[in-house]
Amino acid sequence: MAAERPGASVLGLAEAERVAYELLVERSPATVEELERGWTRPESLTEVLARLEERSLASTVAGTPPRLRAQSPRVAFDGVLAEYEEALEHARRHVAVLETAYQARPAAPDSSVVELVTGQRVVRQRLARILAGARERVDCLAKPPALVEGTGTRAGLVCRTVYDQAAIEHPGALAGVARRIEEGELARVLPDLPVSLVVADGRLAVLPLRRDPGAPDAIMVVHPSALLDALGTLFEGLWRRALPLHPSAHAEPEGVRPAVDRTRLVTLLLSGLTDESIAHQLGLSHRTVQRRVATLMAELGAHTRFQAGVRAALLITRPGS
């Protein structure tokens, strides 16, 4: 136990005091002579033990010969740890204030418009800071592999996401989208997005540097500039063209379920998903979906799947329908 440990200074102990206290914890209660057998440091053990008693880390137990007992570590150091936790929380809040000021600062004339960030861990941290620093709006184009999984909706923050069709095709994907919609996300879908993109408060944009599958290990952070304005315009144009997503991820009461399934079927048809993908999302067989699509087309006099989706959507949105 004689090896030096950085925690000793954090707890306010000199190294000799740390060794003596740990020795006492192991052998307590013990006489000075018993403790001497395990003492290998050059300092006087008697003097070190006296300092521990002064700090209420040890106490003398009456008897012949007198013995020393260690104070409970939790009781001894709870106050110190509480002070460090409070200081750490103050530091975190101060860093958050500094980050907000950093993100809000106007770009200097000679500053770089594009910041390159590399390394998966660093990329994750940078994205998390950008999302946490957003105060009004986060806009996202979710094209696989997406930059972020959800935009972290919270009170006062508007989150808009346009999903690439491929992002909602695999089984269970729509349930995740439904959960985020319930949390407040505004979601739409397009057949094929040009790029993954995150725009925070119109002040910062993030693009992947490479098209590799998997989590991005390199991103471009675009600061206020004509390029940032162009990316914001790109998002707004795609948002206007995209079809709203209103999937329900939860079971409905008996008697309501058929209408809900029909609404979800229409939404998925408008999203451009194949019958097989729709079957996965609705938990139905491929043949059942084909039959329902055919029935819907016949009822509406539609010649194409998309036409059926549009006509059904118009009927669903009419009052009293």
C-alpha positions as CSV (number, residue, x, y, z in Angstrom):
1,M,0.0,0.0,0.0
2,A,3.0,2.3,-0.1
3,A,2.7,3.2,-3.8
4,E,1.7,6.8,-4.2
5,R,-1.9,7.5,-5.3
6,P,-3.2,10.7,-6.9
7,G,-6.4,10.5,-4.8
8,A,-4.5,11.3,-1.6
9,S,-3.9,15.0,-2.5
10,V,-7.5,15.3,-3.7
11,L,-8.7,14.2,-0.3
12,G,-6.4,16.7,1.3
13,L,-3.9,14.1,2.7
14,A,-0.2,14.1,2.4
15,E,1.2,10.8,1.1
16,A,2.4,9.7,4.6
17,E,-1.0,10.5,6.1
18,R,-2.7,8.5,3.3
19,V,-0.5,5.4,4.0
20,A,-1.0,5.7,7.8
21,Y,-4.8,6.1,7.4
22,E,-5.1,3.1,5.1
23,L,-2.9,1.0,7.4
24,L,-5.2,2.0,10.3
25,V,-8.3,1.1,8.3
26,E,-7.0,-2.4,7.7
27,R,-5.8,-3.1,11.3
28,S,-8.1,-0.9,13.4
29,P,-8.2,-0.9,16.4
30,A,-4.5,-1.3,16.8
31,T,-1.6,-0.1,19.0
32,V,1.1,2.1,17.7
33,E,3.5,-0.9,18.0
34,E,1.2,-3.1,15.9
35,L,1.0,-0.4,13.3
36,E,4.7,0.0,13.3
37,R,5.1,-3.5,11.9
38,G,3.5,-2.4,8.6
39,W,5.1,1.0,8.4
40,T,7.8,1.3,5.8
41,R,8.0,5.1,5.3
42,P,10.8,7.3,6.7
43,E,8.5,9.6,8.5
44,S,7.7,9.1,12.2
45,L,4.5,7.1,12.5
46,T,3.7,8.6,15.9
47,E,3.8,12.1,14.4
48,V,1.7,11.1,11.4
49,L,-0.9,9.4,13.6
50,A,-1.1,12.5,15.7
51,R,-1.9,14.6,12.6
52,L,-4.7,12.1,11.7
53,E,-6.2,12.5,15.2
54,E,-6.0,16.3,14.8
55,R,-8.1,16.0,11.6
56,S,-10.6,13.6,13.3
57,L,-9.5,10.7,11.0
58,A,-8.4,8.6,14.0
59,S,-9.3,8.4,17.6
60,T,-7.7,6.8,20.7
61,V,-9.6,3.9,22.4
62,A,-9.0,3.8,26.1
63,G,-7.3,0.8,27.5
64,T,-3.9,-0.7,28.3
65,P,-2.2,-0.3,26.1
66,P,-4.3,2.4,24.3
67,R,-5.3,1.6,20.7
68,L,-6.1,3.7,17.7
69,R,-9.3,3.4,15.7
70,A,-9.8,4.8,12.2
71,Q,-12.8,7.1,11.5
72,S,-15.2,5.7,8.9
73,P,-14.0,6.8,5.4
74,R,-17.5,7.8,4.4
75,V,-17.9,10.0,7.5
76,A,-14.3,11.3,7.2
77,F,-14.4,12.4,3.6
78,D,-18.1,13.0,2.7
79,G,-17.7,16.8,3.3
80,V,-14.6,16.9,1.1
81,L,-16.3,15.0,-1.7
82,A,-19.4,17.2,-1.5
83,E,-17.2,20.3,-1.9
84,Y,-15.5,18.8,-4.9
85,E,-18.9,17.8,-6.4
86,E,-20.2,21.3,-5.9
87,A,-17.1,22.8,-7.5
88,L,-17.3,20.3,-10.4
89,E,-21.0,21.3,-11.0
90,H,-20.0,25.0,-11.0
91,A,-17.3,24.2,-13.5
92,R,-19.8,22.4,-15.8
93,R,-22.2,25.3,-15.7
94,H,-19.4,27.7,-16.4
95,V,-18.2,25.6,-19.4
96,A,-21.8,25.5,-20.7
97,V,-22.0,29.4,-20.5
98,L,-18.6,29.7,-22.3
99,E,-19.8,27.2,-25.0
100,T,-23.0,29.3,-25.6
101,A,-20.9,32.4,-25.9
102,Y,-18.5,30.6,-28.2
103,Q,-21.3,29.4,-30.5
104,A,-23.0,32.9,-30.5
105,R,-19.9,34.9,-31.4
106,P,-19.8,36.5,-34.8
107,A,-17.4,34.9,-37.2
108,A,-14.2,37.0,-37.6
109,P,-13.5,38.2,-41.1
110,D,-10.4,36.0,-41.3
111,S,-11.9,33.0,-39.6
112,S,-12.3,29.7,-41.4
113,V,-15.7,29.1,-42.9
114,V,-15.3,25.3,-42.6
115,E,-14.0,23.5,-39.6
116,L,-12.8,19.9,-40.0
117,V,-13.3,17.5,-37.1
118,T,-11.9,14.0,-37.3
119,G,-12.1,10.9,-35.0
120,Q,-15.3,9.1,-34.0
121,R,-15.1,10.1,-30.4
122,V,-14.3,13.8,-31.2
123,V,-17.0,13.8,-33.8
124,R,-19.6,12.5,-31.3
125,Q,-18.6,15.1,-28.7
126,R,-18.7,17.9,-31.2
127,L,-22.1,16.9,-32.5
128,A,-23.4,16.6,-28.9
129,R,-22.2,20.1,-28.0
130,I,-23.7,21.6,-31.1
131,L,-27.1,20.0,-30.4
132,A,-26.9,20.9,-26.7
133,G,-26.1,24.5,-27.6
134,A,-29.1,24.9,-29.9
135,R,-31.7,27.2,-28.4
136,E,-34.4,27.7,-31.0
137,R,-34.3,25.2,-33.9
138,V,-32.5,22.1,-35.1
139,D,-33.0,21.0,-38.8
140,C,-31.8,17.6,-39.9
141,L,-31.6,15.7,-43.2
142,A,-31.4,12.0,-42.1
143,K,-29.8,10.1,-45.0
144,P,-28.1,6.8,-43.9
145,P,-25.7,6.7,-42.3
146,A,-27.3,9.6,-40.3
147,L,-25.2,12.1,-38.4
148,V,-27.3,11.9,-35.3
149,E,-30.0,9.5,-34.0
150,G,-32.7,12.0,-33.1
151,T,-32.2,15.7,-32.5
152,G,-32.8,15.8,-28.7
153,T,-36.2,17.5,-28.6
154,R,-36.8,19.6,-25.5
155,A,-39.0,22.5,-24.3
156,G,-38.7,25.6,-26.6
157,L,-36.7,23.8,-29.3
158,V,-38.2,23.1,-32.7
159,C,-36.8,20.0,-34.3
160,R,-37.5,19.3,-37.9
161,T,-36.2,16.1,-39.7
162,V,-36.6,15.0,-43.3
163,Y,-35.9,11.3,-43.5
164,D,-34.5,9.6,-46.5
165,Q,-36.8,6.7,-47.6
166,A,-33.9,4.3,-46.9
167,A,-33.8,5.5,-43.3
168,I,-37.3,4.2,-42.5
169,E,-37.4,1.1,-44.6
170,H,-35.8,-1.5,-42.3
171,P,-38.1,-3.2,-39.7
172,G,-38.7,-1.2,-36.6
173,A,-37.3,2.1,-38.0
174,L,-40.7,3.7,-38.2
175,A,-41.3,2.9,-34.5
176,G,-38.3,5.0,-33.6
177,V,-39.5,7.8,-35.7
178,A,-42.9,7.6,-34.1
179,R,-41.4,7.8,-30.7
180,R,-39.5,11.0,-31.7
181,I,-42.6,12.5,-33.2
182,E,-44.4,11.9,-29.9
183,E,-41.5,13.7,-28.1
184,G,-42.1,16.7,-30.4
185,E,-40.1,16.1,-33.5
186,L,-41.6,17.3,-36.8
187,A,-40.9,14.6,-39.4
188,R,-41.2,14.3,-43.1
189,V,-39.9,11.9,-45.8
190,L,-38.5,12.1,-49.3
191,P,-37.4,9.2,-51.6
192,D,-33.8,10.2,-51.9
193,L,-32.0,12.9,-50.0
194,P,-28.8,14.4,-51.5
195,V,-26.8,14.5,-48.2
196,S,-26.9,14.1,-44.4
197,L,-27.1,17.5,-42.7
198,V,-27.7,19.1,-39.3
199,V,-28.3,22.9,-39.0
200,A,-28.4,24.4,-35.5
201,D,-30.2,27.7,-35.0
202,G,-29.2,28.7,-38.5
203,R,-25.7,29.4,-37.1
204,L,-23.9,26.2,-37.6
205,A,-24.2,23.3,-40.1
206,V,-22.7,19.9,-40.0
207,L,-22.0,17.6,-43.0
208,P,-20.2,14.3,-43.2
209,L,-16.8,14.5,-44.9
210,R,-17.0,11.0,-46.4
211,R,-19.8,8.7,-47.6
212,D,-18.5,5.6,-45.7
213,P,-21.1,3.5,-44.0
214,G,-21.3,3.4,-40.2
215,A,-20.8,6.2,-37.7
216,P,-19.1,9.3,-39.2
217,D,-15.4,9.7,-38.3
218,A,-15.0,13.0,-40.0
219,I,-17.3,16.0,-40.4
220,M,-17.3,19.5,-41.7
221,V,-18.7,22.2,-39.4
222,V,-19.8,25.2,-41.4
223,H,-19.8,28.6,-39.7
224,P,-21.8,31.7,-40.7
225,S,-21.2,32.3,-44.4
226,A,-22.8,32.2,-47.8
227,L,-22.2,28.4,-47.7
228,L,-24.2,28.1,-44.5
229,D,-27.0,30.2,-46.0
230,A,-27.1,27.9,-49.0
231,L,-27.3,24.8,-46.8
232,G,-30.2,26.4,-44.9
233,T,-32.0,27.1,-48.2
234,L,-31.4,23.5,-49.3
235,F,-33.1,22.2,-46.2
236,E,-36.1,24.6,-46.5
237,G,-36.6,23.5,-50.1
238,L,-36.5,19.8,-49.3
239,W,-38.7,20.4,-46.2
240,R,-41.4,22.0,-48.4
241,R,-41.3,19.1,-50.9
242,A,-41.3,16.3,-48.3
243,L,-44.4,14.4,-47.2
244,P,-45.4,14.5,-43.5
245,L,-44.9,11.4,-41.5
246,H,-47.6,10.6,-38.9
247,P,-46.9,7.0,-37.9
248,S,-48.4,5.6,-34.7
249,A,-46.1,3.4,-32.7
250,H,-48.6,2.2,-30.2
251,A,-51.6,-0.1,-30.3
252,E,-55.0,1.5,-30.4
253,P,-58.3,0.4,-28.7
254,E,-60.4,-2.2,-30.5
255,G,-62.5,-0.7,-33.2
256,V,-60.0,2.2,-33.8
257,R,-57.2,0.0,-35.0
258,P,-58.5,-0.6,-38.6
259,A,-58.7,3.2,-39.2
260,V,-55.2,3.6,-37.7
261,D,-53.8,0.9,-39.9
262,R,-55.4,2.4,-43.0
263,T,-53.9,5.8,-42.1
264,R,-50.5,4.3,-41.6
265,L,-50.8,2.4,-44.9
266,V,-51.6,5.7,-46.7
267,T,-48.6,7.4,-45.0
268,L,-46.3,4.6,-46.0
269,L,-47.6,4.6,-49.6
270,L,-46.9,8.3,-49.8
271,S,-43.4,7.7,-48.4
272,G,-42.7,5.5,-51.4
273,L,-42.0,2.3,-49.5
274,T,-42.4,-1.1,-51.1
275,D,-45.1,-3.5,-50.1
276,E,-42.4,-5.6,-48.4
277,S,-41.2,-2.6,-46.3
278,I,-44.8,-1.6,-45.5
279,A,-45.4,-5.2,-44.3
280,H,-42.5,-5.0,-41.9
281,Q,-43.6,-1.6,-40.6
282,L,-47.2,-2.7,-40.0
283,G,-46.4,-6.2,-38.8
284,L,-48.4,-7.8,-41.6
285,S,-47.6,-10.4,-44.2
286,H,-46.5,-9.3,-47.7
287,R,-49.7,-10.8,-49.2
288,T,-52.0,-9.0,-46.8
289,V,-50.4,-5.7,-47.6
290,Q,-50.7,-6.4,-51.4
291,R,-54.4,-7.2,-50.8
292,R,-55.0,-4.0,-48.8
293,V,-53.2,-1.8,-51.4
294,A,-55.2,-3.4,-54.2
295,T,-58.5,-2.8,-52.3
296,L,-57.6,0.8,-51.6
297,M,-56.7,1.4,-55.2
298,A,-60.0,-0.1,-56.3
299,E,-62.1,1.9,-53.8
300,L,-60.5,5.1,-54.9
301,G,-60.3,4.4,-58.6
302,A,-56.6,5.0,-58.6
303,H,-54.3,3.6,-61.3
304,T,-51.0,3.9,-59.3
305,R,-50.0,3.3,-55.7
306,F,-48.9,6.9,-55.3
307,Q,-52.2,8.2,-56.7
308,A,-54.1,6.0,-54.2
309,G,-52.0,7.4,-51.4
310,V,-52.7,11.0,-52.4
311,R,-56.4,10.5,-52.9
312,A,-56.7,8.6,-49.6
313,A,-54.7,11.3,-47.8
314,L,-57.1,14.0,-49.1
315,L,-60.0,12.0,-47.8
316,I,-58.5,11.5,-44.4
317,T,-57.7,15.2,-43.9
318,R,-61.3,16.3,-44.8
319,P,-63.4,17.3,-41.8
320,G,-65.7,14.4,-40.8
321,S,-63.9,11.8,-42.9
